[in-house]
Amino acid sequence: MNVTEAVTSRRSIRAFQDKPVVRAVLRAILESAQRSPSGGNTQPWNAVMLTGEPLAALFAKVAEVVPLGRAAMAPEYHVYPPELEGAYETRRQGIGEAMYAALDIPRDNRQARLAWFARNFQGFGAPVLMLVHTPKYMGPPQWSDMGMWLQTVMLLLREAGLDSCAQEAWAVYSKQIRECVDIPDDHIFFCGMAIGWGDREHAVNTFPVARAPLDEVVRWEGF
């Protein structure tokens, strides 16, 4: 698989097969991902890889508070800017509606939508969950570095035939994560990433994911 094939075949997978992932494969991928670029070679990413009993314990801990709704949520940063508007908000809402349409869950079926949302915190059935964190003093450039590292990991996973779903949703339960996983107090929890073998036939993994036209986001000067 070349880079273009990895990029075009990668998508956020929200249904995984019940099939384990070998640690040696993940280690090789993460070793290669260490070549990701970062400003000043700071390499600000830190991660914990969970599977088996530790992962089940985290799922159980979060399942206790999911029914409490927003009252139990305490993200350490804004997952989306409160002022998000225009095309950015339209795109955010559009992907959600496209997903629920693929699942045949109408807008007025709030219970079914909440039940699907709760699957975020079961890793969509993935056997591995990566939890990413960084020192609190790191700024936007270092968060950008983490994004480049995460993209590198996701593309290398595709090369190995694996799939992933980067999940900022986990940020809302950082308190429960810290109760189960040793994340330093002076670090901020960023996101999770579900990793496994995607069920590529599932409706949630087959609907078209729209992208903005290139000329909407890129200007050309001097060409």
Secondary structure, DSSP 4 states (H G I P E B T S, - for coil): --HHHHHHH--B---B-S----HHHHHHHHHHHTT---GGG----EEEEE-HHHHHHHHHHHHHHGGGGGGG---SS-SS-TT--HHHHHHHHHHHHHHHHHTT--TT-HHHHHHHHHGGGGGGG-SEEEEEEEETT--HHHHHHHHHHHHHHHHHHHHTT-EEEEEGGGGGGHHHHHHHS---TTEEEEEEEEEE-B-TTSGGGTS------HHHH------
